[in-house]
Amino acid sequence: MLLFVPLIILGCQPATEKESVFDHDLGNGPTPWSGTAFDDQSNQFTFAIITDLNGGERERIFSVAVEQINLLRPEFVLSVGDLIDGGTEDKDQLQKEWDSFDQRASKLTAPFFHLGGNHDLTNVAMREFWANRYGPRYYHFKYKNVLFLMMDSEDYSEERMHEIYTARAEAIEILDGDQPERFPETEYYAMSERRTGEIGDAQNAYFEKVLAENTDVDWTFVLMHKPVWMREGGNNLEKLEGVLANQPYTVINGHFHAYSHTKRNNRDYIILGTTGGSQNPAFEGAFDHITLVTMKNGKPSIANLKMEGILNETGKVPAGGDTLKFDRF
């Protein structure tokens, strides 16, 4: 038995890295390949991001996106909000809508991270529903030394949230009435929160502390629904941008239903398009897509994949997606 143990140990010794990833029988002569520097670093990983599927959800688009993401096999999937239609205080309706979304999202083979948008966190009742079902509205996590800040851009006082909700309801009545052209005259249309949202002092302090405790990460991704970085007059992203000034980071949000890219502070600020939400022909960049981010050597490579171009092994868009239109204009 004592003689057998060393044999077991010897047999279990790991193979060299080159042997474990690549082998051939061509010896030391010429080879029909360009090199052996394979893209297989242990700290490399890929994650996907979905964007707005509500604000006028188009049926089946998100379900197709789920199947396409499964083909891409990311380690995890992030969102930038507007996952349900929302805009109600009816708890039964909210239960129905969140059950519908989560049932479809449960078909993802990778973990999914919720983030709320204005459709998901429209009023205090919806905040409470979110807290009971998903916990905090803003949070952070690290994965392979990359930091993710998941922000709540609907972070108003309860009083201000009620004012916005009331003005929004009145504006929707006009939009649904016989004079929708009067929408720009509404109080809601003039509110800066309608476009840019805000973050409160407590949330800002939370993320300042997170950043202070994670100064050695390779990269930071800042995700939110509305572009708080565009907000003027405080409760915006300026304090956190100051903390991040000497760190590499990328900001990603949705809300506008049209893709755009901005250089700010010499960093990438990206507004995603849609993954099933309504599209406006007046907006350049109005298309359905999935964002795929690969981290390698501490730096991101960001690819935006239009849904009509993600095909399965049969050459078709999965889940019957060939019958759908992902760029409606």
N, C-alpha and C positions, 0 to 999 in steps of 0.2 A: 504493500500500500504506500510506503514511503517512497518507493521508486516511481510510483505512478503519479504522485502529486506534481513533481517538477514537469512531467510531460504535459499535464493539464495546463499548468501555468504557461509553459512555452507555447502551447497551441493557442492560448487565448491572447497572446501578445498582439497589439494592434498592428495592422499593416501600415506602411508609410502612407503619407497623404497622397503621393502620386499613384501608388498602387491602388488605393481605395477609390480614386475617381477616374483613372484612365489607364488602360492597358492595351498593348498591341504586340505583334510578333514580327515587326519589320526590322528589328535590330538597330544599328547605328547609322544606316545609310539614309539616302533621301526619303522623305515622307510626303504623301499627298495631302498634308494639312499645313496651315500657316503657322501654328504654334500650339503650345499647351498651357498658356496662361488663362485657365478657365475662370469664368465669372462665378466663383463658388465660395466667397469669403464667409466665414462663420457668422460675422456680424451683419450680413446683408439680409434685408427682408423687404417685402412688398405689402402695401395696404391699399385698399380701394376707398373711394369717397363717392357717395351718392348725394345728389342735390335735390332741389324742390320737386316733390311729386304732388304737392297740393297748391291751392290757389287756382283751382280749376283743374283737378286731376283728370287726365285722359286715361280711360280704362285700359288695363292690361299692360301698360308700359312698364310699371315697376316690377310686375311679375316676370316679364321678359328680362329685365335688368338683373334680377336675382339669379336666373339661370345663366346669364352671361358672366356674372361675377364668379359663379361656381366654376365656370370653364377657366377663368383666369387664375383661380386658386391663390388669392391673397391671404396673408396671415390673419388679417382682420378687416372689418369694414366700418368706416366712419360716416356720419351724416352731418349736414349743416341745417337741418330743421325743415319745418313745414311738411310733416309726415302725415298729418290728418287734416281734414277740412276745418274742424273745430269751430271756434267763434260762437260757442254756446255755453250755457250754464247747466244744461240738462245732463245729469250724470249718467243716465241710461244711454243717451246718445253718444256721450264720450266713451262709455264702456264699449259700445258697439264699434265705434270708429277705431279705437286703439286695439281692440281684439282683431279687427280686420287687418290692420297694418301688421301687428305682431305675428299673426298667422302666416302672412305672406313672407315676412322677414325671417321667420323661423326656418324657411327652406334654404337659407344661406348655410353653407357648410363651414363658414368662418364666423367667429364672434362678431356681433354687431353692437355698436356704441350709439345710443340715442343722444340727440341734441335737439333742443326745442327751438322752434321759430315762432313767428307771430300767430300762425294758425294753431299752434300747439299750446301756446301760453297766452291766450287772448284776455283772460280775466282772472280774478282771484280764485274762483271755483276751479278753473283749469290748472292753476298752480297747485292747488291742494290735491287734485286728482293725480297730477304728475308726481308729487312728493310721495303719495301713497303707493304708486305703481313703480316708479323708477328711482325714487330718492332725490338727491340734490339736482338742482337746475344747472349748476356749474360745478366742474370737477377737473381733475388732471390725472394723468397716468404717465408712466415711463415704460418704454419697450426698447430693449437693446440700446440703452443710453440715448434714446431720443425722447424728448419731452413733448407731451400733447396737452395743450390748454383748451378745454371745452367750455366755451363761454355762453352765458345767457344774455342775449342782446335785448330782451324784454324786461330788463331789471329796473322797473319803475317802483316808486312808492305805491302802496295800495290805492291811495287817493288819486294819484295821477293815472294809474292803470284804469280806474273806474271812469275817469274823464275821457280817456282814449277810447275805451270800450263803448261808451255812450255815443261819442261822436262818430265812431266807426259804424254803429248800428244805424244811425241816421243817414250816413253816407250810402250805406248799402241799400237802404230803402229808395234813395234817389236813383242809384244805379239800376235797380230792378224795376223802377217805375217807367213812366212814359216820357221822362225828360232826363235820360242818363247824361246828356251833355252838360248838365248842371253840376256834375260831380266835382269839377275843379273849383266850384264856388263854396264847397262845404268846409266846415271847420276841420274835419279830419284831413282833408287834402292838404291844408296849410300846415299841419303839424309836422315838425321835423322828425318826431318819433316814427312817423309812418314810413320814412325811408331809411333812417340811420339807426334807430333804436338808441339804447344807452346802457351803461353799466354803473351800478351804484357803488358807494364807498366801501361797503362790506365786501363785495365781489372784487373790487380793485385791490383791497388790502389782502384778500386771500391769495390772489395771483402774484402780488408783490412778494409775499412770503414764500410761495412756491418757487418763484424764480431765484430768490435769495438763497434757497436751500439746494438749488440745482444749477450752479454756475458751471459745472464741468460736463454738461451734456454735449453731445455732438451737434445736435440741431434742435430747434423748438418749432413746433407747428401750433399756430393760434387759429382755432376754428370758432366761428360764430355764424349766426344766421344773417342778421342785418350788418351792413358795413359800419360798425361803430367808429371805425377809424375816420370816417367822413364827417362825423358829427362835430359841430361847432359849439363853443360855449360850455365846455366841461362835460363830465360824465362820459368821456370818450376814451380813446386808447392811448392818449399822449403820455400818461404816467408810466404805463407798462412799456411803451416804446422807448421811453428814457431808460428804464431798467435793462431793456434788451439791446441798447445801443451798441454794445461791444460783443454781442452774441449773434451767431447766424440763426435766422428764423424766416418763416414763411407764414403769411396771413391768408386764410381762405374763408370765404363766406358765400352765401347764396342770395336769395330774396328778389333780385332783379329779373330773374328768368332769362338772362342773356349773358353769355360769357364775355369777360373782359380781363385784361391784365394791365397792371400799373406798377411802375417802379416808384417806390416811396422809401425814403431812408436807405436807398440803394438795396432794397429788399423786394422780393416778389409779393405783391398783393393781388390775389386772384379772386374774381367773382365768377362763380360757376353758373352754368346754364340751367337745364332742367333734367330730371329723370322721371318725367311723366307730368309735370306741371303745365299750365297753360302757356302758350307762346304768342308773342305779339309780332306781326309781320314788320312793324316799324323798327324793331330792335335788331341790329346786327348781332350775331352770336346767339340767336334763338335756336337752339338745337338740343336734343336729348343726348346725354353722354354719361360715361363713367370715367372718373379720374383714377388713374393708377399711378401710385408713387412707389418708386424703388429706392431704398436707402443703401448706398454702397460707400464704404470708407468715410462714413459720417456725412455724406452729401446726398441730396435728393435728386432723382431724375423723375420728372413729372410728365406723364403722357395722358392726354385726353382722348378717349376712344369714343367716337360717335357710335351710337347703338346699332345703326343700320350696317356697320362694318364688322361687328363681332359675330362671326358665324361658327357653327359647330362642325363636327366631322362630316356632316352631310352637305356642307356648303350653304346651310340655311340659318337664318336667325332662329335661335331656340324658342321653345314654348309658343310656336305658331306666330312668331313675330314678323314673318314675311308678309302678313296681312295688314300690318300696322305702318303708320307713317311717323317717323321720328323727327323729321324736319318738315313742318307743315306748310312751308312757304317756298 
